[in-house]
Amino acid sequence: MKVFIYQGQSDVAILVRHHIQRYFPSLSIALFNNAVHFLQQLHFAKPLPHFIVLGLPSKKIESLTLIEFICTHYSGLTVLLLVPEVGIKQVKDAVALGVSSVVMLNSIPQELPKAIAALLNHQPYFSEQLGITADVRKLLREERWAEQLNMKSLRLTATERSIISLLPGTLSYKEIGLILNKEEKTIEVYIQRICKKLNIEGGRMGLLIYCISRKFIRIGDTSL
């Protein structure tokens, strides 16, 4: 079975790989420290990895863009999130988007093996200190499904929804194109088409504000 790991901090990435190889030697690991390269490889992966491990290295989750895109574009792909000390609101947003398991960075040696064992048995896992019970997870997912139904009512295509999920953050049209295997100019045309369809002015920023205000996408806490 194949596992993709995206982690910007090399020391954390090495620690994660060490524990996976120690407890689950049969798993094949692909390690990435660049988001665009990671999403490109995910796009071309056949079959998709059994699960992915995402590490967000900032003191707070600056943006949920990566999670938003993966859970929108690869529905059903299991995601294990590694987080530093963050507010419960950011974790709840990640769970609502579809993250299956969350482990705190300071608990990797103790909890990562347990989390992966749970995932291999198709069970979620959350660090106890987060307080994410089965009922809380169900409620968060139901809220997100309602938001997605609202978005689908706009009659956007799958590609248009994927582009929207990548709008927050600093990705350029060229980088979005690389991720979706499309030309930069094609992405620009898609943005224009979406804005026209939704009767929105202001290009990318206008579309982003529109989608955030209606909770079609979540960007988490962007403060440092």
C-alpha positions as a Markdown table, in Angstrom:
| # | Residue | x | y | z |
|---|---|---|---|---|
| 1 | Met | 0.0 | 0.0 | 0.0 |
| 2 | Lys | 1.1 | 3.5 | -0.9 |
| 3 | Val | 1.2 | 6.5 | 1.5 |
| 4 | Phe | 1.8 | 10.2 | 0.5 |
| 5 | Ile | 3.3 | 12.5 | 3.1 |
| 6 | Tyr | 3.3 | 16.3 | 2.7 |
| 7 | Gln | 5.2 | 18.1 | 5.4 |
| 8 | Gly | 7.0 | 21.4 | 5.0 |
| 9 | Gln | 9.4 | 20.9 | 8.0 |
| 10 | Ser | 12.1 | 18.3 | 7.2 |
| 11 | Asp | 12.7 | 17.3 | 10.8 |
| 12 | Val | 9.0 | 16.5 | 11.3 |
| 13 | Ala | 8.8 | 14.7 | 7.9 |
| 14 | Ile | 11.7 | 12.5 | 8.9 |
| 15 | Leu | 10.1 | 11.7 | 12.3 |
| 16 | Val | 6.8 | 10.8 | 10.6 |
| 17 | Arg | 8.5 | 8.6 | 8.1 |
| 18 | His | 10.6 | 6.9 | 10.9 |
| 19 | His | 7.5 | 5.9 | 12.9 |
| 20 | Ile | 5.6 | 4.7 | 9.8 |
| 21 | Gln | 8.5 | 2.6 | 8.6 |
| 22 | Arg | 9.0 | 1.2 | 12.2 |
| 23 | Tyr | 5.5 | 0.1 | 12.8 |
| 24 | Phe | 4.2 | -0.4 | 9.3 |
| 25 | Pro | 7.2 | -1.6 | 7.2 |
| 26 | Ser | 4.9 | -2.9 | 4.4 |
| 27 | Leu | 3.7 | 0.6 | 3.5 |
| 28 | Ser | 5.4 | 2.4 | 0.6 |
| 29 | Ile | 6.1 | 6.0 | 1.4 |
| 30 | Ala | 6.4 | 9.0 | -0.9 |
| 31 | Leu | 7.6 | 12.2 | 0.8 |
| 32 | Phe | 6.9 | 15.8 | -0.4 |
| 33 | Asn | 7.8 | 19.2 | 0.9 |
| 34 | Asn | 6.4 | 21.3 | -1.9 |
| 35 | Ala | 2.6 | 21.7 | -2.2 |
| 36 | Val | 2.4 | 22.1 | -6.0 |
| 37 | His | 4.6 | 19.0 | -6.6 |
| 38 | Phe | 2.6 | 17.0 | -4.0 |
| 39 | Leu | -0.7 | 17.8 | -5.7 |
| 40 | Gln | 0.8 | 17.2 | -9.2 |
| 41 | Gln | 1.9 | 13.7 | -8.1 |
| 42 | Leu | -1.5 | 13.1 | -6.5 |
| 43 | His | -3.2 | 14.0 | -9.7 |
| 44 | Phe | -1.2 | 11.4 | -11.7 |
| 45 | Ala | -1.2 | 8.7 | -9.0 |
| 46 | Lys | -2.9 | 5.5 | -10.2 |
| 47 | Pro | -4.1 | 4.1 | -8.0 |
| 48 | Leu | -4.5 | 6.8 | -5.5 |
| 49 | Pro | -2.5 | 6.3 | -2.2 |
| 50 | His | -4.2 | 4.4 | 0.5 |
| 51 | Phe | -4.1 | 7.5 | 2.6 |
| 52 | Ile | -2.2 | 10.8 | 2.9 |
| 53 | Val | -0.5 | 12.5 | 5.8 |
| 54 | Leu | -0.7 | 16.3 | 5.8 |
| 55 | Gly | 1.5 | 18.4 | 8.1 |
| 56 | Leu | 0.8 | 22.1 | 8.4 |
| 57 | Pro | 3.9 | 23.6 | 9.9 |
| 58 | Ser | 2.7 | 27.1 | 11.0 |
| 59 | Lys | 1.8 | 28.0 | 14.5 |
| 60 | Lys | -1.9 | 28.2 | 13.4 |
| 61 | Ile | -3.5 | 26.7 | 10.3 |
| 62 | Glu | -3.0 | 29.7 | 8.0 |
| 63 | Ser | -5.3 | 28.3 | 5.3 |
| 64 | Leu | -7.4 | 25.2 | 4.7 |
| 65 | Thr | -7.0 | 25.5 | 1.0 |
| 66 | Leu | -5.0 | 22.3 | 0.6 |
| 67 | Ile | -7.5 | 20.3 | 2.6 |
| 68 | Glu | -10.4 | 21.9 | 0.8 |
| 69 | Phe | -9.0 | 21.0 | -2.6 |
| 70 | Ile | -8.1 | 17.4 | -1.7 |
| 71 | Cys | -11.4 | 16.6 | -0.1 |
| 72 | Thr | -13.3 | 18.3 | -3.0 |
| 73 | His | -11.2 | 16.8 | -5.8 |
| 74 | Tyr | -10.5 | 13.4 | -4.3 |
| 75 | Ser | -13.7 | 12.5 | -2.4 |
| 76 | Gly | -13.2 | 9.5 | -0.3 |
| 77 | Leu | -9.4 | 9.8 | 0.0 |
| 78 | Thr | -8.4 | 9.3 | 3.6 |
| 79 | Val | -6.5 | 12.3 | 5.2 |
| 80 | Leu | -4.6 | 12.2 | 8.4 |
| 81 | Leu | -3.7 | 15.8 | 9.6 |
| 82 | Leu | -0.7 | 16.7 | 11.8 |
| 83 | Val | -1.3 | 19.9 | 13.6 |
| 84 | Pro | 0.7 | 22.1 | 16.0 |
| 85 | Glu | -1.0 | 23.8 | 19.0 |
| 86 | Val | -4.1 | 25.3 | 17.3 |
| 87 | Gly | -7.5 | 26.5 | 18.3 |
| 88 | Ile | -10.3 | 23.9 | 18.1 |
| 89 | Lys | -12.1 | 26.0 | 15.5 |
| 90 | Gln | -9.4 | 25.3 | 12.9 |
| 91 | Val | -9.5 | 21.6 | 13.7 |
| 92 | Lys | -13.3 | 21.5 | 13.4 |
| 93 | Asp | -13.1 | 23.2 | 10.0 |
| 94 | Ala | -10.6 | 20.5 | 8.8 |
| 95 | Val | -12.9 | 17.8 | 10.1 |
| 96 | Ala | -15.9 | 19.3 | 8.5 |
| 97 | Leu | -14.0 | 19.3 | 5.2 |
| 98 | Gly | -13.4 | 15.6 | 5.4 |
| 99 | Val | -10.2 | 15.0 | 7.4 |
| 100 | Ser | -10.4 | 11.5 | 8.9 |
| 101 | Ser | -7.9 | 11.7 | 11.7 |
| 102 | Val | -5.9 | 14.5 | 13.5 |
| 103 | Val | -2.8 | 14.0 | 15.6 |
| 104 | Met | -1.0 | 16.8 | 17.5 |
| 105 | Leu | 2.6 | 17.3 | 16.5 |
| 106 | Asn | 3.8 | 17.0 | 20.1 |
| 107 | Ser | 2.1 | 13.5 | 20.3 |
| 108 | Ile | 3.5 | 11.9 | 17.1 |
| 109 | Pro | 5.6 | 9.2 | 18.9 |
| 110 | Gln | 2.7 | 8.2 | 21.0 |
| 111 | Glu | -0.3 | 8.7 | 18.7 |
| 112 | Leu | 0.8 | 8.4 | 15.1 |
| 113 | Pro | 1.0 | 4.6 | 15.2 |
| 114 | Lys | -2.4 | 4.4 | 16.8 |
| 115 | Ala | -3.9 | 6.7 | 14.2 |
| 116 | Ile | -2.5 | 4.8 | 11.3 |
| 117 | Ala | -3.6 | 1.5 | 12.7 |
| 118 | Ala | -7.1 | 3.0 | 13.0 |
| 119 | Leu | -7.0 | 4.2 | 9.4 |
| 120 | Leu | -6.0 | 0.8 | 8.1 |
| 121 | Asn | -9.1 | -0.6 | 9.9 |
| 122 | His | -11.2 | 2.2 | 8.3 |
| 123 | Gln | -11.7 | 4.0 | 11.6 |
| 124 | Pro | -11.1 | 7.7 | 12.4 |
| 125 | Tyr | -8.7 | 8.8 | 15.1 |
| 126 | Phe | -8.4 | 12.1 | 16.9 |
| 127 | Ser | -6.0 | 13.2 | 19.7 |
| 128 | Glu | -8.0 | 13.1 | 22.9 |
| 129 | Gln | -7.2 | 16.7 | 23.8 |
| 130 | Leu | -9.1 | 17.8 | 20.7 |
| 131 | Gly | -12.5 | 16.6 | 22.0 |
| 132 | Ile | -13.7 | 15.4 | 18.6 |
| 133 | Thr | -16.2 | 12.7 | 19.4 |
| 134 | Ala | -18.2 | 10.6 | 16.9 |
| 135 | Asp | -21.2 | 12.9 | 17.5 |
| 136 | Val | -19.2 | 16.1 | 16.9 |
| 137 | Arg | -17.7 | 14.7 | 13.7 |
| 138 | Lys | -21.1 | 13.7 | 12.4 |
| 139 | Leu | -22.5 | 17.1 | 13.1 |
| 140 | Leu | -19.6 | 18.9 | 11.4 |
| 141 | Arg | -19.8 | 16.6 | 8.3 |
| 142 | Glu | -23.6 | 17.2 | 8.1 |
| 143 | Glu | -23.0 | 21.0 | 8.2 |
| 144 | Arg | -20.5 | 20.6 | 5.4 |
| 145 | Trp | -22.7 | 18.5 | 3.3 |
| 146 | Ala | -25.4 | 21.2 | 3.5 |
| 147 | Glu | -22.8 | 23.8 | 2.3 |
| 148 | Gln | -21.8 | 21.5 | -0.6 |
| 149 | Leu | -25.4 | 21.1 | -1.6 |
| 150 | Asn | -25.7 | 24.9 | -1.7 |
| 151 | Met | -22.7 | 25.1 | -3.9 |
| 152 | Lys | -24.0 | 22.3 | -6.2 |
| 153 | Ser | -27.2 | 24.3 | -6.7 |
| 154 | Leu | -25.0 | 26.9 | -8.6 |
| 155 | Arg | -24.6 | 24.2 | -11.3 |
| 156 | Leu | -20.8 | 24.5 | -11.4 |
| 157 | Thr | -18.8 | 21.8 | -13.1 |
| 158 | Ala | -16.4 | 19.6 | -11.1 |
| 159 | Thr | -13.4 | 21.5 | -12.6 |
| 160 | Glu | -15.0 | 24.8 | -11.7 |
| 161 | Arg | -15.5 | 23.6 | -8.1 |
| 162 | Ser | -11.9 | 22.4 | -8.0 |
| 163 | Ile | -10.6 | 25.8 | -9.2 |
| 164 | Ile | -12.7 | 27.6 | -6.6 |
| 165 | Ser | -11.2 | 25.4 | -3.8 |
| 166 | Leu | -7.7 | 26.5 | -4.8 |
| 167 | Leu | -8.4 | 30.2 | -4.8 |
| 168 | Pro | -7.5 | 31.0 | -1.2 |
| 169 | Gly | -3.7 | 31.4 | -0.5 |
| 170 | Thr | -1.0 | 32.4 | -2.8 |
| 171 | Leu | -1.2 | 29.9 | -5.7 |
| 172 | Ser | -0.9 | 31.6 | -9.0 |
| 173 | Tyr | -3.0 | 30.7 | -12.0 |
| 174 | Lys | 0.1 | 28.9 | -13.4 |
| 175 | Glu | 0.4 | 26.8 | -10.2 |
| 176 | Ile | -3.3 | 26.0 | -10.2 |
| 177 | Gly | -2.9 | 24.9 | -13.8 |
| 178 | Leu | 0.0 | 22.7 | -13.0 |
| 179 | Ile | -2.1 | 21.0 | -10.2 |
| 180 | Leu | -5.1 | 20.5 | -12.5 |
| 181 | Asn | -3.0 | 19.7 | -15.6 |
| 182 | Lys | -4.3 | 22.7 | -17.5 |
| 183 | Glu | -2.7 | 25.8 | -19.1 |
| 184 | Glu | -2.5 | 29.0 | -17.2 |
| 185 | Lys | -4.6 | 30.8 | -19.7 |
| 186 | Thr | -7.3 | 28.1 | -19.4 |
| 187 | Ile | -7.5 | 28.8 | -15.7 |
| 188 | Glu | -8.0 | 32.5 | -16.4 |
| 189 | Val | -10.8 | 31.6 | -18.8 |
| 190 | Tyr | -12.4 | 29.4 | -16.2 |
| 191 | Ile | -12.4 | 32.2 | -13.6 |
| 192 | Gln | -14.0 | 34.6 | -16.0 |
| 193 | Arg | -16.6 | 32.0 | -16.9 |
| 194 | Ile | -17.4 | 31.3 | -13.3 |
| 195 | Cys | -17.7 | 35.0 | -12.5 |
| 196 | Lys | -20.1 | 35.5 | -15.5 |
| 197 | Lys | -22.2 | 32.5 | -14.5 |
| 198 | Leu | -22.6 | 33.8 | -10.9 |
| 199 | Asn | -22.8 | 37.4 | -12.0 |
| 200 | Ile | -19.8 | 38.4 | -10.0 |
| 201 | Glu | -17.5 | 41.4 | -10.6 |
| 202 | Gly | -13.9 | 41.7 | -9.3 |
| 203 | Gly | -12.3 | 38.6 | -10.9 |
| 204 | Arg | -10.5 | 36.2 | -8.5 |
| 205 | Met | -10.9 | 38.4 | -5.4 |
| 206 | Gly | -14.6 | 39.0 | -6.1 |
| 207 | Leu | -15.2 | 35.3 | -6.6 |
| 208 | Leu | -13.2 | 34.4 | -3.4 |
| 209 | Ile | -15.2 | 36.9 | -1.3 |
| 210 | Tyr | -18.5 | 35.6 | -2.8 |
| 211 | Cys | -17.6 | 31.9 | -2.0 |
| 212 | Ile | -16.3 | 32.6 | 1.5 |
| 213 | Ser | -19.3 | 34.7 | 2.5 |
| 214 | Arg | -21.6 | 31.8 | 1.5 |
| 215 | Lys | -19.4 | 29.2 | 3.2 |
| 216 | Phe | -18.7 | 27.4 | -0.1 |
| 217 | Ile | -15.0 | 27.3 | 0.9 |
| 218 | Arg | -13.3 | 27.6 | 4.3 |
| 219 | Ile | -10.0 | 29.3 | 4.8 |
| 220 | Gly | -9.6 | 28.9 | 8.6 |
| 221 | Asp | -7.6 | 31.4 | 10.7 |
| 222 | Thr | -5.1 | 33.4 | 8.7 |
| 223 | Ser | -3.7 | 35.3 | 11.6 |
| 224 | Leu | -0.1 | 34.5 | 12.8 |
